[in-house]
Amino acid sequence: MTYNNNNNNNNGQTPGCVLLSTEVELYVQALQAYSIEEIGSRKWSSQHEFMEKLNMQAILSASANETEYVKDSLVTFEKMPILIHELITIELWSEKIFSQLFKIDFKPKNSFVIYLILYHEATIVNLLETILFHSEVIQAMEDSIYDLIDYIQRKISNQIRLFQLDQEASKAKIKSIEDKSDETDDPLKELSEQHKKIQFEIVMKLYSILRYIIDNLSNLPFGVTNRILNKHDFIMILVQSIDLSLWSKIEKDGRLLKFIENKWKPISANERFQLTKIEGQIWISLYELLLNPQCLQKYDYTEFKKNQVLKLRSHLNEVVIDQIPNLAHLQRFLEQLAISEPPPYKSELIIEPIAEIYEGMIAKYKGKWKEIAKTQASTVLNPNDKEIQEKAKRWTETFSSDVLESLIDEPARCAECGQPAPKRCSRCQNEWYCRRECQVKNWPKHKKACELIYETIKSAAANSK
């Protein structure tokens, strides 16, 4: 990302920034843990706005190599466990309450509020990806790190499962889950598709967060290492991720696309083996988990696991190793592993910490999900026109064009073909195209999101008169 001015002025504000340093402190100090019942409420919505601004400011500060007030404040005021609590809360809302809305046949007049709730999870993950690069932030999570590790495991494993189901559907020559959803104009079904896209983007960022945790294993309790290696077996998860290449897909016309910087981009034949950031993070994580002495004798190899790890050999070629030279050591390790027994496993008595946030919520809300969904469907998820206009106005103010342009790190690219794009959708101002032909071709995919954003902007404009 680029940011034009690296110099702070005397009041702590940088030209083009989102928050003053003093505002950052106030916003962080105000962060608190909300219950699932409170999601969507006025107070919760204000905190969502706080987090959006903190997220944008954190990105701007990190990209400009400036003092990272957001990171520092979250550590100073001991708010990292609050962030993880909010992440788990919104995960359970999306998993339990959102699914109940389908079962009770909820027909929202406006889907904007539900979309904001679903997107809140991505906001927190974006913020975590930016700040967890720093060791002191990881250590400041304290016991909530176990909840974060479990969260990462659930999310990546579920994405792998969905990817495999889609592959099976393709082989059986039936429509994928995504294709089927285009056959209806049901607002909840449309939101479900948006949710799937959000979840995919979240998973792609979680690979970076996992890598940051793995880099800091020597500074964390041994229970963290054991949880990563044996309870969740992230080695197998990462091997499977590489083998399936979740961030790649082939279009019907034969083009290879890769998910790069939150967009699907076409890849030429000579770029095929060029590693994306996501792939690089996974390879570095595997290097650490397989070769780090701290991990080497603590992983319980079986014959099956050994054979799975050896699958990595087919993905390690000279082009890949040229990009990450240390992978040559991993290649030699795999060659040795193929002809010998894996390192012996040293079994140790371990008191396994529980994920207190997740387990606590599951116990607290057992049997109550439907009741909460019905209550929220008749209240916060079904706001009147005035409330919708107010939320829309605040949303458009938060995502001002000046701020968004500060966060863009490269020229806009066409949503259809990936080429540099000088033209923008005139209705929502949110999607870019290189020429009209691409816009027309992409319209069926973009239509639903465009209408949602356009109606939001129109409502905000009407309310401001």
Beta strands, then each sheet from edge to edge (+ up, - down):
strand 1: 248-250
strand 2: 256-260
strand 3: 263-267
strand 4: 423-424
strand 5: 432-433
sheet 1: 1+ 2- 3+
sheet 2: 4+ 5-
end
